[in-house]
Amino acid sequence: MHTDPNCLFCKIVAGQIPSRKVYEDDELLAFHDIAPWAPVHILIIPKLHITSMVDVTLEHQALLGKMMAISPKLMRDLGVTEGFRHVVNTGRDGRQEVMHLHLHVMGGPRPWIHG
C-alpha cells in the first residue's frame, strides 16, 4: 500500500499520531475532526495515500464508493438522525489543508453551517 511518510493522515493510519477513531478496516479509517464545524464531524480517509480528488482514477471507484456508503452507518452510530453533509475539499484552491484525500461528514443540530 502506498503511503507518504511526511503525510499527517498517513501517520495517523500508521498509529504514529493518535486519533479518536470511529471506524477502521483494511482500506479505510474514520475519526473525529480535531477542529469540528458541526456537533458531529468525522473524516473518512483511505489508508492508501491519494493526495486529492485530482489524483483519483477509475481504479479508485470502489474505494470512494465505500467511503460514501459507510458514512450513513457511522453517523447513525454517532447519534445523527436528521441528516448530514459530505464535503471533499480538493487542492489548495479548493481549501484542502491536509494533502491526503479525505471525506468530511458533518451533522447534528444546527446552526453550524459555515457555507
N, C-alpha and C positions, 0 to 999 in steps of 0.2 A: 504494500500500500504506500502511495506517495505521501510524504509529509514534508513540512518545511521546518527545520529546527529553530528558525527565528520567529515563527508564527505563534502568536498568543494562543489561538484556538488549538493548534496542534499540540502545544504544551499542556493545555487543559485535557485534551484527549489522552495524552501520554501519562497524565496524573502528576505532572510536574508543578502544576498550578491548581489549587483547589477550586471546586465549583459546587453549587447547590444543584446536584443532578436531579432530574425528574424522570429521565428515561435513558437507557443505553442498550444497544445491541451491537452486532458485529459491524454495522455500517453507519449508525447514527448515534449522536449524543445530544440530549436536550438538557438545558439547565436554565436557572433563573438569571435574567439580565441583572448586572450589578448597578445599572442606572435606569431603573424601570420608568416607562412612560405611562404605565397603567397599573392598577392594583395587582393584576397577574400579567407578567411579561416574561416570556421564556424565549430562548434561542434554540433552534434546531439546526444542528450542523452535521455535515457528512464528516466521517473520520478521515476520508480521503481528502487531501488538500486540493481544493479547487479555489483559485484566487477569487473569482467573482462570476456572475452570470455571463460575462463576456467570454469566459473560457468553457462554458457548458457546451457539450455536443450531444448528439443523439445517443451516444453510449451512456450518458448520464440520466436518460429519461426515467428509468425505473427508480433510481436513487431519489431524484427530485419528486417523483410521484409518491414515493414512500414518505418523504418529508411532509408533504401536504396531507397524505392520508392518515398519518399518525397524530396530527395536530388536534383533531376533534376529541379523540380519546384523552389526550393529555390535558386538554382544557377542561373536559368534564371531570377528570380525576382531581383537578385543582379547584373545582367548585364553580367554574364558569359555565353558566347555563343559558345566558341571554345573548349569546353571540360574541364574536371576537374578530380581530383584524389580523391579516397577514401583510407583512411588509418585507421586501427584499431590496435593500439599497445596493446599487451596482456602480462600482468605481468611485473615484474621488468626486467627480461631478454629481454622482448620484447619492452623495453623503455616506458612502461606505467608509467606516472608520477602521475596521479590522479586515485586512485583506485575506479573508478566508470566507467562502460562501456561507451565509447564514440566513435563516428564515426567522424573523421576529414574529411571534404570535402573542397578541395583546388582547386582554379582555378584563371584564369586571365592571363594577358600577361606574357610570360617568360622573363628573366631567373630566375626562383625561385626554381627550382628543387634542393632539398637537398640530394637526394639519396634514 
